[in-house]
Amino acid sequence: MEQQDLLPQENAEMQNQEMNSGASVEAQNITTQESSAPAEETETPIAEPVAEAPVAEEPAAEEPKAEEPAAEEQPVAEAPAPQSAEEMMAEMDAQQTTEEPVAEAEAEAAPETAPEETLEQVEAEYAAFDLEQCVAELERLVKEPNFNLIKMRVGVLRARILDFFRERRRAAQQAFEAAKAAAAENPEANAEEPQAPTNEPDEVEVRFNKAFQQYKDSKAKFIEALEAQKQDNLNAKNKIIEGLKNLIETESNLKVLNDKFKEFQEQWKTIGPVPQTESTNLWQNYHFYVEKFFDILRLNKEAREMDYKKNLESKLELCEKAESLLLLDSINQSFKELQSLHEQWKEIGPVAEEKKEEVWERFKAASDQINQRRKEHYDKLFAEEQNNYNAKVVLCEQAEEITANTSDSVKHFNDISDKLTELLNMWKTLGPAPAKLNDEIWARFKGTLDKFFTQKKEYFQQIKDTQMQNYNQKLNLVIQAEGIADRTDWKQATADILSLQTEWKNIGATPRKYSDQIWKRFRAACDKFFEAKSNYFNNIQDKENENLQKKEELIQKILTHEFGDDRNANMDVMKAYQNEWIAIGFVPKKEKDRIYAEYRAALDKRFAELKISASDMKHNRYQSRIDNILNNPNADKLIDKEKNFLKNKLSQLKEDIVLWENNLGFFSNSKNADLITAEFRKKIESAKEEVKELEYKIRMMNNPKPKSEETPAADAAPEATEAPAETPEA
């Protein structure tokens, strides 16, 4: 067309780059490569994206191709009829060079985070699969809607399945020929005519055809969507060309013209690739109006050469920067910066024809070296990661072996902990394993350690709980020992504290932070008691004489005390004298009976003067007994013991009363019956009175309170308590 003849030589050589300017590296690769499919689907390279970017200046890649994507890959409305293996193989061979036109587009659509795997890895994974397993795996894979994720695996499986079909058909054909030859050699035999192998597909072939058709349909949908997007891009770029045409033909203001032209340029850069058949024509139309724009601006040859010079300087600077990246230690950083340099390269305009190839080859050489270094780095990294994985598997096995048998031994648990800690330190010195195995192997190792340390924690928690129980028990013994330390009933107190010491020995260990503290406290209480006991018996004679003098003075106070008219107050005074008597302690043995007789006589005299009844005196005496029990450290045990004694005695008295009343009838016919009967009746009445007294005492024991806590009863009166033992015993 006429417009094409107006294009300058240098712009014609740049058409492929500028037509798709602003598109992503991957999108440009689709545009330039979609018509030249690789020989095998599984051989699509996992290329360095940056190495493919700078194709703009490379003359060999500038001529766009006009082929349409393979038409046979479009989805069909109806399911195809079943095919035999041979027919499918023939179809696959026919489609080999046309079914891959969007290999680079697939790479663009693939998620960046999809794990990369090589053809060798996939082939090794499926090497042991039989025909049934291959077909089942293919059926599973084609359920993935994004065919780009499964294309390599589908290619490997398809090749294996077709090999299986060929081998099976070859074997069937050989069997048929052998049977036919055998029949020819022995025509007299009545064997049936050998049947030629049928081309009808069996169940496995039907399943394979169906699964692969599903894969082709998915791929066709992808291609259809991609072509639709290209068509939209074509429409958008045609609108820009129409806008440029109107702008150039109607606008006379150079500033407005320049600003609008830059806006159209920016819009053009943001639009992706277009259908390959329209690429050349679209580019030529676009640059026709671009050149007309420059003609309008009357850029002379000198200005253009200055522009070429400036572009050359910029590209040489990019070459130097790219070459300097080879000196960087960081592979990833150099690769990332190289990507940026390629983006900048695309934005720089053309250079003089004689310099174009030279500067491009220099920039491409630096890019190739960086890409090669990156590839070698990742190859080495993969080998190291595999070695790390193998070492970590060994550590996992050692950890599992170490933790296989545990025992209820602190030492054993600690030994295993030390060994696992050593394994963990070794683990930390290893680098990462391959990404797809790294989490799995770490979960295995961590799971083994977590399981053991959970068991260890539970075991030591049991020990800790037991030690805390022991601590609480020993703390209770300490409190009891501190209570005994101040007692002066030496015989019982000594027995009690020795019992505590025995109990202490039978209790296990306590927490370490409390052990020394609780032992010192218990030891101090025991030492205090035995020192007091030793001091007491070393000075017992002086102490008893002192107690005798105190009791004689107390008797005089009882005899000379002036009582008032308040009966309750008088009872409290007598009660206080009784408590004071008990608190004084022992007297010399030879004076014990005398002093106690004087004390009883003084009490009886004052009780008589106060007109206190015998019942009141008895109740008061028992209240005094309860007070003595409550003041004892073993009050609870003594209360229970006293209650059991009273209940047993009450039960026995009631049985005796019933027996005596029954025996009264037997005495009526005996000699002196009246005397015997009167004596037994008196005995029965006395027992009944005692029953009442016991019941009263049981009621008091069921709710024991010190006298000081009770409201004094109107009829209650103190009475002399029974004399305590005056002779101390060690």
PAMARMI-201974 format. One record per residue (C-alpha): x, y, z; residue in one letter. Coordinates in steps of 0.2 Angstrom, whole numbers, plus 5000, padded with zeros to 4 digits. Layout:
X|Y|Z|a
...
***
This chain:
5000|5000|5000|m
5005|5018|4998|e
5007|5021|5016|q
5021|5007|5017|q
5032|5016|5004|d
5033|5031|5015|l
5041|5022|5030|l
5060|5025|5032|p
5072|5011|5032|q
5077|5012|5051|e
5059|5012|5057|n
5054|4997|5046|a
5068|4987|5055|e
5061|4992|5072|m
5043|4988|5068|q
5041|4973|5078|n
5047|4981|5094|q
5037|4997|5093|e
5021|4989|5087|m
5020|4980|5104|n
5030|4993|5114|s
5024|4994|5132|g
5018|4976|5133|a
5025|4964|5145|s
5041|4953|5141|v
5030|4938|5141|e
5017|4946|5129|a
5030|4951|5117|q
5036|4933|5117|n
5019|4927|5113|i
5018|4939|5098|t
5035|4935|5090|t
5035|4916|5094|q
5017|4910|5093|e
5018|4904|5075|s
5034|4893|5078|s
5029|4879|5089|a
5043|4868|5097|p
5045|4850|5090|a
5038|4842|5106|e
5026|4850|5119|e
5037|4843|5133|t
5053|4852|5127|e
5046|4870|5129|t
5060|4878|5138|p
5059|4886|5155|i
5068|4902|5149|a
5075|4916|5158|e
5062|4930|5154|p
5075|4943|5153|v
5085|4935|5139|a
5070|4935|5128|e
5066|4954|5131|a
5079|4962|5120|p
5073|4955|5104|v
5068|4973|5098|a
5085|4976|5090|e
5089|4959|5084|e
5086|4959|5065|p
5082|4940|5064|a
5067|4942|5075|a
5060|4958|5068|e
5050|4950|5054|e
5032|4946|5060|p
5024|4930|5055|k
5006|4929|5049|a
5001|4912|5053|e
4985|4910|5063|e
4985|4898|5078|p
4981|4880|5074|a
4963|4879|5070|a
4961|4861|5074|e
4963|4865|5093|e
4947|4875|5094|q
4934|4866|5105|p
4920|4856|5095|v
4902|4856|5099|a
4900|4837|5099|e
4911|4824|5107|a
4921|4814|5093|p
4918|4796|5089|a
4930|4784|5098|p
4946|4782|5089|q
4958|4767|5089|s
4976|4769|5096|a
4983|4769|5078|e
4971|4783|5072|e
4975|4793|5088|m
4994|4791|5085|m
4992|4797|5067|a
4982|4812|5072|e
4995|4817|5086|m
5009|4816|5073|d
4999|4827|5061|a
4996|4840|5075|q
5014|4840|5082|q
5019|4856|5074|t
5003|4865|5075|t
4996|4862|5093|e
5009|4873|5102|e
5007|4890|5095|p
5004|4898|5112|v
5018|4890|5122|a
5024|4907|5127|e
5007|4913|5131|a
5004|4898|5142|e
5020|4904|5152|a
5012|4921|5153|e
4996|4914|5160|a
5004|4902|5172|a
5005|4908|5190|p
5022|4914|5195|e
5022|4904|5211|t
5019|4887|5201|a
5034|4876|5206|p
5046|4873|5191|e
5050|4855|5186|e
5060|4848|5173|t
5056|4835|5159|l
5068|4823|5167|e
5059|4824|5183|q
5042|4821|5176|v
5048|4806|5165|e
5057|4799|5180|a
5041|4800|5191|e
5030|4791|5178|y
5044|4779|5172|a
5036|4765|5183|a
5018|4768|5178|f
5009|4755|5168|d
4996|4758|5155|l
4981|4758|5167|e
4990|4770|5179|q
4995|4782|5165|c
4977|4783|5159|v
4971|4786|5177|a
4984|4799|5180|e
4979|4808|5164|l
4961|4807|5169|e
4965|4815|5186|r
4976|4829|5178|l
4964|4835|5165|v
4952|4840|5178|k
4963|4855|5181|e
4955|4869|5171|p
4972|4878|5169|n
4980|4867|5156|f
4996|4877|5157|n
5000|4869|5174|l
4998|4851|5167|i
5005|4853|5149|k
5022|4845|5152|m
5014|4830|5162|r
5001|4827|5149|v
5014|4827|5136|g
5024|4814|5145|v
5009|4803|5149|l
5003|4805|5131|r
5019|4799|5124|a
5020|4784|5136|r
5002|4779|5133|i
5005|4779|5114|l
5020|4769|5116|d
5010|4756|5126|f
4997|4756|5112|f
5010|4754|5099|r
5018|4740|5109|e
5001|4731|5112|r
4996|4732|5094|r
5013|4726|5088|r
5011|4711|5100|a
4994|4708|5094|a
5000|4709|5076|q
5015|4697|5079|q
5003|4685|5088|a
4991|4685|5073|f
5005|4682|5061|e
5012|4668|5071|a
4995|4660|5072|a
4993|4662|5054|k
5010|4655|5050|a
5006|4640|5061|a
4990|4637|5052|a
4998|4638|5035|a
5012|4625|5041|e
4998|4613|5047|n
4983|4615|5036|p
4976|4598|5041|e
4973|4604|5059|a
4955|4609|5063|n
4960|4625|5071|a
4950|4640|5069|e
4955|4653|5057|e
4966|4666|5066|p
4957|4683|5068|q
4966|4699|5063|a
4968|4712|5076|p
4954|4724|5077|t
4955|4742|5076|n
4941|4745|5087|e
4946|4755|5103|p
4945|4746|5119|d
4939|4753|5136|e
4957|4760|5140|v
4958|4769|5123|e
4941|4776|5125|v
4946|4783|5142|r
4962|4790|5135|f
4953|4798|5120|n
4940|4806|5131|k
4953|4813|5144|a
4964|4820|5130|f
4950|4828|5121|q
4945|4836|5138|q
4963|4843|5139|y
4962|4849|5121|k
4945|4857|5124|d
4953|4866|5139|s
4968|4872|5129|k
4956|4878|5115|a
4946|4888|5127|k
4963|4896|5133|f
4968|4900|5115|i
4951|4907|5111|e
4951|4919|5126|a
4969|4924|5121|l
4964|4928|5103|e
4948|4937|5109|a
4960|4948|5120|q
4971|4951|5105|k
4956|4956|5095|q
4952|4969|5108|d
4969|4975|5108|n
4968|4977|5089|l
4952|4987|5090|n
4960|4998|5103|a
4976|5001|5093|k
4965|5005|5077|n
4956|5018|5087|k
4973|5026|5092|i
4978|5026|5073|i
4962|5034|5069|e
4965|5047|5082|g
4982|5050|5076|l
4975|5053|5058|k
4962|5065|5064|n
4975|5074|5075|l
4988|5076|5061|i
4975|5082|5048|e
4965|5094|5059|t
4977|5101|5073|e
4988|5116|5068|s
4994|5121|5085|n
5011|5112|5087|l
5010|5112|5106|k
4993|5104|5106|v
4999|5092|5092|l
5014|5087|5102|n
5005|5084|5119|d
4991|5074|5110|k
5004|5064|5101|f
5012|5059|5117|k
4996|5054|5125|e
4993|5042|5110|f
5010|5035|5112|q
5008|5031|5130|e
4991|5023|5126|q
4999|5013|5113|w
5012|5006|5125|k
5000|5000|5137|t
4990|4989|5125|i
4995|4971|5123|g
4999|4961|5108|p
4987|4959|5093|v
4983|4945|5081|p
4999|4940|5071|q
4991|4942|5054|t
4987|4960|5058|e
5003|4964|5066|s
5013|4970|5051|t
4999|4980|5043|n
4994|4988|5060|l
5012|4993|5063|w
5014|5001|5046|q
4998|5011|5048|n
5004|5017|5065|y
5021|5022|5059|h
5014|5030|5044|f
5006|5043|5055|y
5021|5044|5067|v
5032|5049|5052|e
5019|5061|5046|k
5020|5069|5063|f
5039|5070|5062|f
5037|5078|5045|d
5025|5090|5052|i
5038|5095|5065|l
5051|5096|5051|r
5064|5087|5060|l
5080|5089|5049|n
5093|5076|5046|k
5105|5085|5059|e
5092|5084|5073|a
5089|5066|5069|r
5107|5062|5070|e
5108|5071|5086|m
5094|5060|5092|d
5103|5044|5086|y
5118|5050|5095|k
5109|5053|5111|k
5100|5036|5110|n
5117|5028|5106|l
5125|5036|5122|e
5110|5030|5132|s
5112|5012|5125|k
5130|5012|5128|l
5127|5017|5146|e
5115|5003|5148|l
5128|4991|5141|c
5141|4997|5154|e
5128|4995|5168|k
5124|4977|5161|a
5142|4973|5161|e
5145|4979|5179|s
5131|4968|5185|l
5143|4953|5182|l
5153|4960|5196|l
5139|4959|5209|l
5139|4945|5221|d
5120|4944|5222|s
5113|4933|5208|i
5096|4938|5211|n
5100|4957|5213|q
5110|4957|5196|s
5095|4947|5188|f
5082|4960|5194|k
5092|4975|5189|e
5095|4967|5172|l
5076|4966|5170|q
5075|4985|5173|s
5089|4988|5160|l
5079|4979|5147|h
5064|4989|5151|e
5074|5005|5149|q
5082|4998|5133|w
5064|4997|5125|k
5060|5015|5129|e
5076|5022|5120|i
5074|5026|5102|g
5084|5019|5087|p
5102|5022|5084|v
5112|5024|5068|a
5111|5009|5056|e
5130|5006|5057|e
5130|5005|5076|k
5113|4996|5079|k
5120|4978|5077|e
5136|4982|5087|e
5127|4990|5102|v
5114|4976|5102|w
5126|4962|5102|e
5136|4970|5116|r
5120|4972|5127|f
5114|4954|5123|k
5131|4947|5127|a
5131|4954|5144|a
5113|4948|5147|s
5118|4930|5141|d
5132|4930|5153|q
5121|4935|5168|i
5108|4923|5163|n
5120|4909|5161|q
5128|4913|5178|r
5110|4913|5186|r
5107|4896|5178|k
5123|4889|5185|e
5119|4896|5202|h
5102|4888|5202|y
5109|4871|5196|d
5122|4871|5210|k
5108|4877|5222|l
5097|4862|5217|f
5111|4850|5220|a
5115|4857|5237|e
5097|4857|5242|e
5096|4839|5237|q
5111|4835|5247|n
5103|4844|5262|n
5087|4834|5260|y
5097|4818|5261|n
5106|4824|5276|a
5090|4829|5284|k
5082|4812|5281|v
5096|4804|5290|v
5093|4816|5305|l
5075|4812|5305|c
5079|4793|5306|e
5091|4796|5320|q
5079|4806|5330|a
5065|4793|5327|e
5077|4780|5333|e
5082|4789|5348|i
5064|4793|5354|t
5058|4776|5350|a
5060|4770|5368|n
5057|4781|5383|t
5057|4776|5401|s
5052|4784|5418|d
5069|4790|5422|s
5075|4808|5423|v
5092|4804|5417|k
5086|4794|5402|h
5075|4809|5397|f
5089|4821|5399|n
5101|4810|5389|d
5088|4810|5375|i
5086|4829|5376|s
5104|4831|5374|d
5105|4820|5359|k
5090|4828|5351|l
5098|4846|5354|t
5114|4840|5346|e
5103|4834|5331|l
5094|4851|5330|l
5111|4860|5330|n
5116|4849|5316|m
5100|4853|5307|w
5103|4872|5309|k
5120|4870|5300|t
5111|4863|5285|l
5104|4874|5271|g
5086|4872|5264|p
5080|4857|5255|a
5071|4858|5238|p
5055|4869|5240|a
5043|4855|5237|k
5051|4844|5251|l
5057|4857|5263|n
5041|4859|5273|d
5038|4840|5273|e
5055|4835|5280|i
5054|4849|5293|w
5037|4844|5298|a
5043|4826|5300|r
5059|4831|5311|f
5049|4844|5321|k
5035|4832|5324|g
5047|4819|5332|t
5055|4832|5343|l
5038|4839|5348|d
5031|4822|5352|k
5046|4818|5363|f
5047|4835|5372|f
5028|4834|5375|t
5031|4817|5384|q
5045|4824|5394|k
5035|4839|5399|k
5021|4828|5405|e
5034|4817|5414|y
5042|4831|5423|f
5025|4839|5427|q
5020|4824|5436|q
5037|4824|5446|i
5034|4843|5449|k
5016|4839|5455|d
5022|4825|5466|t
5036|4836|5474|q
5023|4850|5477|m
5012|4837|5486|q
5027|4832|5496|n
5031|4851|5500|y
5013|4853|5506|n
5014|4838|5517|q
5031|4843|5524|k
5024|4861|5527|l
5010|4854|5537|n
5023|4844|5547|l
5033|4860|5550|v
5017|4869|5556|i
5014|4854|5568|q
5032|4854|5574|a
5032|4873|5577|e
5016|4870|5588|g
5024|4856|5598|i
5040|4866|5600|a
5031|4877|5614|d
5023|4862|5623|r
5028|4856|5640|t
5019|4839|5641|d
5036|4832|5638|w
5032|4814|5636|k
5018|4816|5623|q
5026|4830|5614|a
5042|4820|5612|t
5032|4806|5605|a
5023|4817|5593|d
5038|4826|5587|i
5047|4809|5584|l
5032|4803|5575|s
5033|4819|5564|l
5052|4815|5560|q
5048|4798|5555|t
5034|4804|5544|e
5046|4817|5537|w
5058|4803|5531|k
5044|4794|5522|n
5039|4809|5512|i
5048|4810|5495|g
5058|4825|5488|a
5051|4843|5487|t
5055|4856|5473|p
5073|4861|5474|r
5069|4880|5477|k
5059|4875|5493|y
5069|4860|5499|s
5083|4868|5509|d
5071|4881|5516|q
5058|4869|5522|i
5071|4858|5530|w
5079|4872|5540|k
5062|4877|5546|r
5058|4859|5552|f
5075|4857|5559|r
5073|4873|5569|a
5057|4868|5576|a
5064|4851|5582|c
5079|4859|5589|d
5069|4872|5598|k
5058|4858|5607|f
5073|4847|5612|f
5083|4862|5618|e
5068|4868|5629|a
5065|4850|5635|k
5084|4848|5639|s
5084|4865|5649|n
5068|4860|5658|y
5075|4844|5664|f
5091|4852|5669|n
5082|4864|5680|n
5067|4854|5685|i
5069|4854|5704|q
5070|4873|5704|d
5055|4874|5692|k
5044|4862|5703|e
5048|4872|5719|n
5043|4888|5710|e
5027|4880|5704|n
5023|4874|5722|l
5025|4892|5728|q
5014|4898|5714|k
5000|4885|5718|k
5001|4889|5737|e
4999|4908|5733|e
4984|4903|5721|l
4975|4894|5735|i
4977|4909|5746|q
4969|4920|5733|k
4955|4908|5731|i
4951|4908|5750|l
4953|4927|5752|t
4944|4932|5736|h
4929|4943|5739|e
4914|4938|5728|f
4900|4949|5723|g
4882|4946|5720|d
4883|4942|5701|d
4883|4923|5700|r
4890|4923|5682|n
4904|4934|5687|a
4908|4923|5702|n
4909|4908|5690|m
4921|4916|5678|d
4932|4920|5693|v
4932|4902|5699|m
4935|4896|5681|k
4950|4908|5679|a
4957|4901|5695|y
4956|4883|5689|q
4964|4888|5672|n
4978|4897|5681|e
4981|4881|5692|w
4982|4870|5677|i
4994|4882|5668|a
5006|4883|5683|i
5013|4865|5679|g
5021|4852|5690|f
5026|4852|5708|v
5038|4841|5718|p
5031|4823|5719|k
5031|4823|5738|k
5020|4838|5739|e
5008|4834|5725|k
4994|4826|5736|d
4995|4838|5749|r
4994|4854|5738|i
4980|4846|5728|y
4970|4842|5743|a
4972|4860|5749|e
4967|4866|5732|y
4951|4855|5732|r
4947|4860|5749|a
4948|4878|5745|a
4937|4876|5730|l
4924|4866|5739|d
4923|4879|5752|k
4921|4893|5740|r
4908|4883|5730|f
4899|4880|5746|a
4899|4898|5751|e
4893|4903|5733|l
4879|4889|5735|k
4884|4880|5719|i
4874|4864|5716|s
4883|4847|5713|a
4876|4846|5695|s
4882|4863|5691|d
4899|4859|5698|m
4899|4843|5688|k
4895|4852|5672|h
4907|4865|5675|n
4921|4852|5678|r
4917|4844|5661|y
4917|4861|5653|q
4934|4863|5660|s
4939|4847|5653|r
4933|4852|5636|i
4943|4868|5637|d
4959|4858|5641|n
4956|4847|5625|i
4953|4863|5614|l
4969|4870|5620|n
4978|4854|5615|n
4987|4854|5597|p
4978|4837|5594|n
4961|4844|5599|a
4952|4836|5584|d
4958|4819|5588|k
4955|4821|5607|l
4937|4827|5604|i
4933|4812|5592|d
4941|4800|5605|k
4931|4808|5619|e
4915|4807|5610|k
4917|4789|5605|n
4921|4785|5624|f
4905|4793|5629|l
4894|4785|5616|k
4901|4768|5620|n
4898|4771|5639|k
4880|4777|5636|l
4876|4762|5625|s
4883|4750|5639|q
4873|4759|5652|l
4857|4758|5643|k
4860|4739|5640|e
4863|4737|5659|d
4847|4746|5664|i
4837|4735|5652|v
4845|4720|5660|l
4843|4725|5678|w
4825|4729|5675|e
4822|4712|5667|n
4831|4704|5682|n
4819|4712|5695|l
4806|4699|5692|g
4818|4685|5696|f
4822|4692|5714|f
4803|4693|5720|s
4804|4674|5725|n
4821|4674|5733|s
4826|4677|5751|k
4829|4695|5756|n
4820|4700|5740|a
4815|4717|5746|d
4833|4721|5750|l
4840|4715|5733|i
4825|4724|5724|t
4828|4740|5733|a
4847|4739|5729|e
4844|4736|5711|f
4831|4750|5709|r
4843|4762|5717|k
4857|4756|5705|k
4845|4758|5690|i
4840|4776|5696|e
4858|4780|5698|s
4862|4773|5680|a
4848|4783|5673|k
4855|4799|5681|e
4872|4795|5673|e
4863|4792|5656|v
4856|4810|5657|k
4873|4816|5662|e
4882|4807|5647|l
4869|4813|5635|e
4872|4831|5641|y
4891|4828|5639|k
4888|4821|5621|i
4878|4837|5617|r
4893|4847|5623|m
4905|4837|5613|m
4895|4839|5598|n
4897|4858|5599|n
4913|4861|5609|p
4917|4879|5613|k
4928|4887|5626|p
4919|4894|5641|k
4925|4911|5636|s
4915|4910|5620|e
4899|4904|5628|e
4886|4915|5637|t
4887|4909|5655|p
4871|4899|5660|a
4862|4904|5675|a
4864|4888|5684|d
4882|4884|5678|a
4896|4885|5691|a
4914|4881|5691|p
4921|4866|5700|e
4938|4859|5704|a
4946|4849|5690|t
4954|4833|5692|e
4972|4834|5698|a
4984|4832|5683|p
4999|4821|5684|a
5013|4831|5694|e
5027|4820|5689|t
5035|4825|5672|p
5041|4811|5661|e
5054|4814|5647|a
***
